[in-house]
Amino acid sequence: MCSALSILQIEDDPLWRDFCAATLRDRPEIGSLEAAVDGAGGLALAQLRRPDVVLLDLRLPDIDGLVLLEQLAKLRPRPPKILILSVRHDAWALFRSRDERVHGFLWKSGEIQAHLLAALTALAQGNKYYPADVRQAWSELRADPSAFFKILSSREIDLMHHFASGLGDAEIAQRIGLSTLTVKSHRQHVMTKIGVHSTPQLIHWAIRAGFGRGDGKDAPL
């Protein structure tokens, strides 16, 4: 490695914060490790410290980690490399893990300690890191003819986050600058494509696919 890595962990679970601290403590390739317990604190620390790597949890108390990812990726002059550590196995998380701004994805299970060290080595060398189980899950999703990214348009995918939050057509329209009639039309098209027949079914489908938690914290602003 060229130089020791500065790392910021954004994680609300104290057990996982302690795990990462114990795993990375005294490693010669790690220059510093700081932690934040929520998205707001994590973004503020990232802006202040400019870490090389962010270890990002996706289930944060104040914001969805995938929404925070967008904010971290906008940091200039050099955004941090993002390594996701999560329990989420949903389609949206897997899909977003292949984003060019994401440098690796680890599930919080199995051989996570070995994978974490291997991932940080890969990132320091300018590579990405996806263990075999994540690559297999992505291959299966990509082969699924009913995968959301094969049947929904980009606009419909964006709207799924708002649908998952349980927002009505008028409120969504006001948020994103479309007419209520246009949003209603998109909602009907989405429901037809995914094979549901009511708004509660749509919300359930969207949450199960990972587009939201039903609390509005993951809907784009």
N, C-alpha and C positions, 0 to 999 in steps of 0.2 A: 504494500500500500504506500502511496506517496506521502500521506500525512494522516494524522489521527482524525477520526470523524467526530464532528459535533452532532449530537442527536437530541431531538426533542420528542418525547412521548406524550401523546394526547390520549388519555385513558382515564375513565372515571372509576374503574374497579381497582381498589388498593391492592388486591392480591396480584393482579397482573402488573401493576406498577412495581411491586416488590419483586416479582419474578424477573422482570426485565433488569431491574437494578442488580439483583443477585447474579444474573447471567452475564451482564456486561461489566460489572465492577472489576477493576484491575486488569481489564483486557488492554494490552498495549496499543491495539488499533483504535481504541475508543478514547477520544480526547476529553469529551464532556457528555454528560447525560442529564437533561432536565426534564421535568414532567409538568403537565397541566391536567386539570381534572375535568375540564369542559372545553367546548369549542371556542368560546370567547377568550378564555385565558390562553388557550393554545395559539390562536391567531395572534394575540398580542405578544406572546413570547416569541413566536416565529418572526414577527416584524422587528422585534427588538434584537434578538440573538442571531438571526439569519443562519439557522442550523444547516448542516449538510444534508441531514436525513430527518424526516418526520415519521415516527411510528404512529400510525393513525388507526384508532378504533372507529368503527362505524356506528356504534350505538352510544351516542353521547347524550347527556341529559338535556342539553339546550339546543342541539342541532343535529341533523343527520350528518354522519361523517362524509358522505358523498357530496353533500352541499358544501361542507367545509373544504373539501378537496378543491372545489372550484376557486375558492378564495385563496387558498395556499398557492395554487398554481399561478395566480396573478401577481405574486410578490416579485418585486424587481429590486436590483438588477438580475438576481439569480434566484429563482424559486427552488425550494428544497426538493430533494428526491423523496418520493412518497412510498413508504412500505406499509401496506395495510395489514393489520392483525385483527381478525374478526371471527366471530362464531357464525356469521351470516353465510348461508348456503343458497340464498335466493338468486333468481335469474338476473335481476338488475345489478346486484353486487358483482356477480361473475362477469357480466357484460362490461361493467365499468372498470373492472380490474384490468381489462385489456386496453384501457385508455392509454395513449402515448405518454400522458403525464404521470401515470402510475408505474412504479419501478419494481413492484413485487406484491404478492398477495399470499398471506399465510393464515391458515385456520388455527384457532386456538385449541389445538388438540394434538394427540400423537407426539411426534418427535419435534415439537415446536422449538425446543432449545437448540437442537442441532440446526434446524432450518433457519432460525433467527441469525445465528452466527454465519451460516453459509450465505444467507441473503445479504448481510452487511458486507461481507467480503466481495460478493458479486457487484453490489452497488458501488463500492469503493473503486472497483476496477472498470467502472463504466458500463456494467452489464445489468440486466434485469434478472429477477429470480421468481420462478413459479414452481413449487414442488410438484411431484408426479400426480398427487391426488387432485390438486387444483387444475392441472393441465387436462386430466381425464374428465373432470366435471365440465370444463369448458368445451371439450371435444363433443361430449354428449349433448350439451345445450346447442352447440352449433349445428349438430346433425338433426335436431328436432324440427320438423317442418312447421310446427305450431309455435315455435319460439317467438316471443313478442317482437323482436327486431326484424322478423321475416314477414309479419302480417300487419304491423302498424307503421304508419308514416312517422317521420320525425316530429311533426306537429302533434300527432296523437300520442306519441311517447312522452313528449313534454307535458301534455295535458293529464297524463295518467297520474302524475304527482299531485295535481290539484284534485282529481277525482278521488284518489286515495285518502285525501284529507277530509272528504265528505262535504266539500264546498258546493254550493249551488251554482247553476249556470251564470246567473247575474253577477255573483261575487267573483267568479273566475274571470268573466268577461272584463270586469272593472280592473282586475289585477293585471291582466296581460294585454289589454287594449284591443280586444275583439268585441264584436257585437254578441249579445246574449243569444241571438238566433244562430250565429256561427258556432258558438260553443255547444249549444244544444244539438246541432247537426253532427258535430264531431263526436259528442257523447253517444249518439245513436249509432253512428258508424262503428265506433269502438265496440260497443256492446254486441253488435251483429258479428263483428270479426272474431271476438273471443268467445261468443256463444253464451252470453248471459242475457237475462230478460228483465232485470230490475236494478235500480240504483244500489240497494244493499248488496246484491250479488257482484256488481261492478266494484264496489268499494272492497269487498272481501277478496276478489280476484287481484286487485291492484296491490293490496297489502301483502297478500301471499307471495306475489311476484317480486316484492321488495321495493315498490314505488312509494311506500309511506307507512307510517305507523298509526294513522288515523288521528294524529294530534296537530297536524299542520306544521310541524317543525321541519319537515323535509320538503315542503312545497317551495319551489323557486319563488323568489321575491320579484 
